[in-house]
Amino acid sequence: MNRTEIEEKVKDFLIEDLEIDEEKIYPEARLKEDMGIDSLDLVDIVVLVDKNFGFKLKAEEMAGVDTYAKFCDYIESKVG
């Protein structure tokens, strides 16, 4: 799976499942501050990542992942 496919899948589930406005999703967008992702959304994201990419997010590995681009980088490092 290449970077473009990863970004498309992530964007799709952010829009469809978490109902985040598409214009709020851009590389530098901060997950909490700009996109409005809260702790309840993170529970959904864990399930969505497992469903879409086949691995479980680990909280300790997510430290420092604060933007959309870094989140896609993290997923790419796991599936690439």
HELIX and SHEET records of a PDB file:
HELIX    1   1 ARG A    3  GLU A   16  1                                  14    
HELIX    2   2 GLU A   22  LYS A   24  5                                   3    
HELIX    3   3 SER A   39  PHE A   53  1                                  15    
HELIX    4   4 ALA A   59  GLU A   61  5                                   3    
HELIX    5   5 TYR A   68  VAL A   79  1                                  12    
END                                                                             
